[in-house]
Amino acid sequence: MAYTRESIREAVERAGDEHWQALIAHHVDAYPASRPTPGDVCRLEAERLNALGLGDAKEFELIETRVERVGPAIALTYVLLYRPLGIRLLTEPYRGYAQ
């Protein structure tokens, strides 16, 4: 099943409150500049992961999404369960959403 904005948000929340708060702070602290809202980031990430084919890959399960602030940007790291071997994998951090 393809990822949705809600499924990415749930994955951020599973990582812990500090990750969701980092996503909120990334948007709020930029005031008066406009950075994507947490909802926008979740939607865009769902679209990006689906375009990479991860949304329909039955052998992978999204466990959590970690958010770290890196200067004016954020780094998103995904923890995936590779079901055939039962191991957790970390993606390379995706840095973006600095506008």
N, C-alpha and C positions, 0 to 999 in steps of 0.2 A: 504494500500500500504506500502511495506517495506521501512524503512529508507535507505537513501543513504548518501554518503559523502557530497553531495551538500545540502541535506535537513538539516543535522546537522550543516553545516557551516551557512546556512541561519538562523537557530535558534540561533546560537551564535551571529550573526550580529544583530538580532532583540533584543537581550538583551542589546546591546549598544556597542559602539566602545571600551570601556575599557575592555570588555570581550574578544573581538577579539585580542586586543593588549596584554592582559595577556597570551593568547595562543601563540602568536608570541614570546613574551619575554621569555616564558618558554623554547622554542627551541633555540633562539638566545643567551640568557645569559649563556647557558651551554657550549658554545664554549671553548675549542676544543672538549669537550665531545659531544657525539651525542645523543640527545633526539629526540623523534618523532616530525616530522614537524606538523604544524597545520592541514594540509591535512591528514596526517597519523592518527592523533588523531580523526578527524572527521570520517574517514573511520572505524577505530577500534570501535568507539562509535556506529556507525550505525550497525555494526555487532553485538556488545554486546546487544544493545537494541532489535534488531531483534531476537536474540537468546532467550531473555527474553519474547518474544511474544508481545512486545509493538508496533512493526512496523505494525502488522496486526490487532491490537485491535481497532476496529472502534469506540468504546466508548471514546477513548482518542485521543486528538489532541495535538501535540507538539507546545507549544506557544513560548518558548525560552529556551536557554541553557546558564546558567551562569557559568563563569569560574573564579576561584579564585586561586591565587598562594599560596601554603602552603609549605614553605621550598623548597625542591628540587622537589616536586610534584605539581600537580594541583588538584583542587577539582571541579568537574562538578556537577551542580545541575540543574535538569530539571523542568521546569514549564509546567505542563500538564493541559489541560482543560478536565474535566470529563463531557462529553456532556449530559448524562442523567439528571444530576442535575445542569449543568451549573456552576460548581465550579472549581476553580483552585487548583491544588495540586502541592506540591513541593516534589521531590524525596529526599531521603537521599543523601548527597554529595558522589560522587564516587571519591575516591582518587587513583591516579595512574599516570603512565607515567613519572616516575622519572628516568628511565634508561638513 
